[in-house]
Amino acid sequence: MINPRTPQTRFGIPIDYETGTPLEDVQITRMQKIDDAADLLYAAMHEAEGSSSPGLQEAQIFQTRLMGLAGTHLEIAVMFARKAVVRG
């Protein structure tokens, strides 16, 4: 039953998917910095390889095996860095 004391549900707030707790502003800022740095590195990798960067919501696709492997490792590094921001 809903009454005036029932907490309001908030939508569009970033949360830790494992605990459900809302992220602090500093955590959101740090994760954005990690994403921005990864985007710069991805762009440099595409430029070095001569391939084109993907559009929005598209996967990073590289032409060579070694650059593809580097892209996979970068993706893993970003994942663990974001997780460290949430846990740390």
HUSUL-V508160 format. One record per residue. N is the residue number from 1. PSI is psi in radians with two decimals (* if undefined). OMEGA is omega in whole degrees, 0 to 359 (999 if undefined). D_CENTER is the distance of its C-alpha to the mean C-alpha in Angstrom with 1 decimal. Layout:
((N:PSI:OMEGA:D_CENTER) (N:PSI:OMEGA:D_CENTER))
//
This chain:
((1:2.35:181:37.6) (2:2.29:175:35.9) (3:3.07:182:37.6) (4:-0.38:181:37.0) (5:-0.10:179:35.7) (6:2.22:179:33.0) (7:2.48:179:29.5) (8:2.37:174:27.7) (9:2.38:181:24.7) (10:2.29:181:21.8) (11:2.66:177:19.5) (12:0.28:179:16.2) (13:2.20:179:15.4) (14:2.36:179:12.0) (15:2.83:170:13.1) (16:2.03:187:12.7) (17:-0.36:180:13.2) (18:-0.58:183:15.6) (19:-0.38:182:17.8) (20:0.06:180:17.4) (21:2.49:178:17.7) (22:2.54:178:16.3) (23:2.58:177:13.8) (24:2.81:181:15.7) (25:-0.66:180:15.3) (26:-0.63:178:15.0) (27:-0.73:179:12.0) (28:-0.73:179:10.2) (29:-0.77:180:11.5) (30:-0.71:179:10.5) (31:-0.59:177:6.7) (32:-0.68:177:7.4) (33:-0.68:177:9.5) (34:-0.79:179:7.4) (35:-0.71:179:5.3) (36:-0.74:179:9.0) (37:-0.70:178:10.5) (38:-0.70:178:8.8) (39:-0.71:177:9.9) (40:-0.75:180:13.3) (41:-0.73:176:13.7) (42:-0.76:180:13.1) (43:-0.72:178:15.6) (44:-0.65:179:18.0) (45:-0.74:179:17.9) (46:-0.69:179:18.8) (47:-0.75:180:21.5) (48:-0.59:183:22.9) (49:-0.40:183:23.2) (50:0.26:178:24.5) (51:2.97:181:22.2) (52:2.56:178:20.6) (53:2.59:180:17.0) (54:2.85:176:15.8) (55:-2.99:179:16.0) (56:2.45:177:13.6) (57:0.44:176:12.2) (58:2.63:181:13.8) (59:2.69:175:13.0) (60:2.12:179:13.5) (61:2.17:180:17.2) (62:2.74:184:19.3) (63:-0.58:184:23.1) (64:2.71:181:24.0) (65:-0.79:183:23.5) (66:-0.70:179:22.6) (67:-0.61:175:19.9) (68:-0.71:177:18.5) (69:-0.72:177:18.6) (70:-0.68:178:16.9) (71:-0.68:177:14.1) (72:-0.76:179:13.8) (73:-0.63:177:14.0) (74:-0.72:178:11.3) (75:-0.73:178:8.9) (76:-0.73:179:10.4) (77:-0.73:179:10.3) (78:-0.72:179:6.6) (79:-0.83:181:6.7) (80:-0.59:178:9.8) (81:-0.75:178:9.0) (82:-0.68:179:6.6) (83:-0.66:179:9.5) (84:-0.63:179:12.0) (85:-0.74:182:11.1) (86:-0.69:183:11.7) (87:-0.48:188:14.8) (88:*:999:16.2))
//
